[in-house]
Amino acid sequence: MSQENIAKLRCDVCKRVNYQSTRNKKKIKEKLQLKKYCSKCKKHTLHKEAK
């Protein structure tokens, strides 16, 4: 897995990086936004792609 295809997903509420995902930057131009479980917030929140 290439380093440039890895995207860190950060919780929108507590700003904690909880997940890593991959995406093809040539095909998907916009940043990822997924609803995932945050262990710090103890609920499902929106996770956005971080730098």
C-alpha positions in Angstrom: 0.0 0.0 0.0 1.4 3.3 -1.1 1.8 6.2 1.5 0.2 8.7 -0.9 -3.1 6.7 -1.0 -3.6 6.6 2.8 -6.1 9.0 4.2 -6.4 9.7 7.9 -10.0 10.1 9.2 -10.5 12.7 12.0 -13.6 12.9 14.2 -15.5 16.1 13.6 -16.5 16.6 17.3 -13.3 15.8 19.3 -10.7 16.2 16.4 -9.1 12.8 17.2 -7.6 10.7 14.4 -9.3 7.3 14.8 -9.2 5.6 11.4 -7.1 5.2 8.2 -8.5 4.5 4.8 -7.3 4.4 1.2 -8.6 6.3 -1.8 -7.5 6.7 -5.4 -6.7 10.4 -5.6 -6.9 10.4 -9.4 -10.5 9.1 -9.5 -11.9 10.7 -6.3 -11.1 14.4 -6.1 -13.1 15.4 -3.0 -12.1 14.5 0.5 -13.7 11.5 2.3 -16.5 12.0 4.8 -17.7 8.9 6.6 -19.9 8.2 9.7 -17.8 6.1 12.0 -17.7 5.2 15.7 -15.5 7.4 17.9 -14.2 5.6 21.0 -13.6 9.0 22.8 -17.1 10.4 22.1 -18.8 7.0 22.6 -21.1 7.5 19.6 -21.2 7.5 15.8 -19.9 10.9 14.4 -18.9 12.3 11.1 -15.2 11.6 10.3 -13.5 13.8 7.7 -10.2 13.3 5.9 -7.3 15.1 7.5 -4.0 16.2 6.1 
